[in-house]
Amino acid sequence: MSVESRAKFAVNDVTVATAGTAVQLPDIPVGSACELVVKAKRTNKGAIKVGDTALQAQAGKFTLEPGEAIKLRISNANKGYVDAEVSGDKVELIVEQ
């Protein structure tokens, strides 16, 4: 079974300005049969916490160490939230559309 390549992709980054205050990911549509890649920036000083609600992200049940990434099969990036152990840490996003 062949997989068609997409005509475009989106790249973005999100900064957690204040540790302990979760940030909703931006409104970026994810193409059908595609995945959103969320990567903790390599230069981060602490872990990034990921969740499907602000409270879940703040609870830190799923974390990414600097440089680690996950793939999420969701319809829009805005369904996810991130928090950070250290203020100013970032996540990088890339997704085919």
C-alpha positions as CSV (number, residue, x, y, z in Angstrom):
1,M,0.0,0.0,0.0
2,S,1.5,3.3,-1.0
3,V,1.2,6.5,1.0
4,E,0.8,9.7,-0.8
5,S,3.0,12.6,0.2
6,R,1.4,15.9,1.3
7,A,1.6,19.1,-0.6
8,K,2.6,21.2,2.4
9,F,3.5,21.0,6.1
10,A,3.5,23.4,9.0
11,V,6.3,24.1,11.5
12,N,5.8,26.1,14.7
13,D,7.1,26.5,18.2
14,V,5.4,27.2,21.5
15,T,7.0,28.8,24.5
16,V,5.8,28.0,28.1
17,A,6.3,31.5,29.5
18,T,5.6,30.5,33.1
19,A,6.3,27.0,34.5
20,G,3.2,25.6,36.0
21,T,0.9,27.4,33.6
22,A,-0.1,25.1,30.7
23,V,-0.3,26.5,27.2
24,Q,-2.7,25.2,24.5
25,L,-1.0,24.3,21.3
26,P,-1.9,26.5,18.3
27,D,-4.7,26.0,15.8
28,I,-2.9,23.8,13.2
29,P,-4.9,21.3,11.2
30,V,-3.4,17.8,11.0
31,G,-3.9,16.1,7.7
32,S,-5.9,12.8,7.4
33,A,-3.7,9.8,8.2
34,C,-0.9,12.2,9.4
35,E,0.6,12.8,12.8
36,L,1.6,15.9,14.8
37,V,5.2,15.7,16.0
38,V,5.8,17.5,19.3
39,K,9.4,17.8,20.3
40,A,11.0,19.3,23.4
41,K,13.6,21.8,22.2
42,R,17.1,20.4,22.8
43,T,18.2,23.6,24.6
44,N,15.4,23.3,27.2
45,K,16.6,23.3,30.9
46,G,13.9,20.9,32.1
47,A,11.1,18.5,31.0
48,I,8.1,19.4,29.0
49,K,4.8,18.0,30.3
50,V,2.1,17.0,27.7
51,G,-1.6,16.5,28.1
52,D,-5.0,16.7,26.4
53,T,-6.2,19.3,29.0
54,A,-4.3,22.1,30.8
55,L,-4.8,20.2,34.1
56,Q,-3.3,17.0,32.7
57,A,-0.3,18.8,31.3
58,Q,0.3,20.5,34.7
59,A,0.1,17.2,36.5
60,G,3.0,16.0,34.4
61,K,1.9,12.4,33.9
62,F,3.7,12.3,30.5
63,T,6.9,14.2,30.1
64,L,9.5,14.8,27.3
65,E,13.1,15.4,28.3
66,P,15.1,18.0,26.1
67,G,15.3,16.6,22.6
68,E,12.6,13.9,23.0
69,A,9.6,13.9,20.7
70,I,6.2,12.2,20.4
71,K,3.8,11.7,17.5
72,L,0.1,12.4,18.1
73,R,-2.6,11.3,15.7
74,I,-5.1,14.1,16.4
75,S,-7.1,16.3,14.0
76,N,-5.7,19.6,15.2
77,A,-2.7,20.6,17.4
78,N,-5.0,22.7,19.5
79,K,-6.3,19.5,21.1
80,G,-3.0,19.4,23.1
81,Y,-1.5,21.3,26.0
82,V,2.1,21.6,27.2
83,D,3.6,22.8,30.5
84,A,7.3,23.1,31.5
85,E,9.4,22.5,34.6
86,V,11.3,25.7,33.7
87,S,9.9,29.0,32.5
88,G,10.7,29.9,28.9
89,D,11.3,26.3,27.7
90,K,9.8,25.4,24.3
91,V,8.3,22.7,22.1
92,E,8.7,22.5,18.4
93,L,5.8,21.3,16.2
94,I,5.8,19.9,12.7
95,V,2.9,18.3,10.8
96,E,1.9,17.4,7.3
97,Q,-1.3,19.0,6.1
